[in-house]
């Protein structure tokens, strides 16, 4: 019984800690005004998870996942020292991937793809350290290439 009470207290305390985090100028602080390290979770009013992110010394560091109220993933982003770094994927409420992009140290870098609600690839783009590069293409609703531009 003591273990059950202790476990319940830990869960309640952890929930209160998450509720007491404050974000100031992009840095997350705990209830003692110290930069927070750990997993940060926000909830919808119904109790389902809205966002789950990894925080290190107050900064987003690692994977951040956003959810729709129905529980399906909305976005997955990766951060390093509060800057987007790595792949960013977005889905619609039905679970169809609608975008995939890449960042390096906060700058757009690499291939980007955008799909329509039917899952058809509509746009392909590429960046190099934030600058447009390569061949950008546009596809019609059937996936046929209709336009290209080289940067």
N, C-alpha and C positions, 0 to 999 in steps of 0.2 A: 504494500500500500504506500509506503514511504517513497518508493521508486516512482510510482504512478504520480504522486503529488509533485515530486521533484521534476518529472518530465513535463507535467502540465505547467508548472511555474516557468520552466525554460522556454516552452512554446509561447506562453503569454508574454514573457519578457522580450523574446526575440521579435514578436509582433509589435510590441510597443517601441522597440528600438527602431524598427523600420519606419514606423509612423512618425518618429521624432527626428528623422534626418531632414536637414535643411540644405538646400542648394543655394549657394551665393557665388555669383560670377563664375559658374561652371564647376565649382568645387562642392562636394558633398561633405557636410559636417554632421557629427553625431550630437547627442543631447548635451555633451560636455563641451561642445564647440571645437572638437578635434577633427581633423580630416579623417573620414571614415574609410575603413578597409573591410571588404567582405562582399557578400551578395546582397544587393538591394532589390526589394520586390515591392511593386505597387499593385493594388487590387481595384477591380471594378466594385461598385456598390453591392453587387450580388455575391462578392467574395471570390470570384474567379480572377486569375492573374492577368493584369494589364501589361506589365513590363517586368522583366527580370534582367538585371545587369550586374556585371562584375565591376567593383570599384577598388582601387588601390591608392592609398594616401589621398583620398578625396576625388581622384580622377577616374573617369571611365577607362577601364583597362581590361580588355578581353571581350567576350561576347555579350551583346545586349539583344534581347529578344522581346519584341512587342507582339501582343495577341489581340485578336478580335474578342468580343464578348462571348462568342460561341465556343471559344477555346482554341480555335485554329490559329496558326501563326500568321502574323501580319507582316513582320519584318525581322530580319536578323542582320545586325550590324556588328562589325568588329572595330575595336578601338585600341589605341596605344597612346598612353599619356594624354587622354582626352581628345585625341585626333582620330578621325576615321582612318583605319588601316586594315586593308584586306577586303574581303567580299561583303557586299551589301545586297541582300535578296529581299524582294517584296512579293507577296502573294495577295490574291483577292480572298474574300470570305469563303469561297468555294474551294480554296486550296490550289487554284491555278497560278502558276508563277507569272508575274507581270513585268518584273524587272530584275536584272542582275548587273551589278556595277562593281568596280574595284577602285580602291583608294590606296595611296601610299603616303604615309605621314601627313594626312589631312588633305592631300591633293588628288584629284581625279587621275587615275593611272591604270591603263590597260583597257581591255575590251568591255563595252557596255552593250546590253541587249534589252529590248523592250518588246513584250508580246501583248497581243490583244486579249480580250476576255475569252476567246476561243482557243487560246494557246498558240496562235499563229505569230511567228516572228515578224515584227513590223519595222524595227529600227536596229541597226548595228552601228556602233560608234567606237572610237578609240581615242584615248588620251595618253599623253606622256608628260608626267609632272604638271598636270593641270592644263596643258596646251592640247588643242585638237591636233590629231595626227592620223595618218593612214587613210584608208578608204571608208567613208561613211555611206551606208546604204539604207534605202527605204523600200519596203515590200508592201504589196497590196494585201487585201483581206484574204487572198488565197495563197499568200506567201511568195508570189512572183516578184522578182526584182523590178522596180519601176524607176529607180533613180540612184545614182552614185555620185559622190563628190570626193575628190582627193585633197587632203590637207597636208 
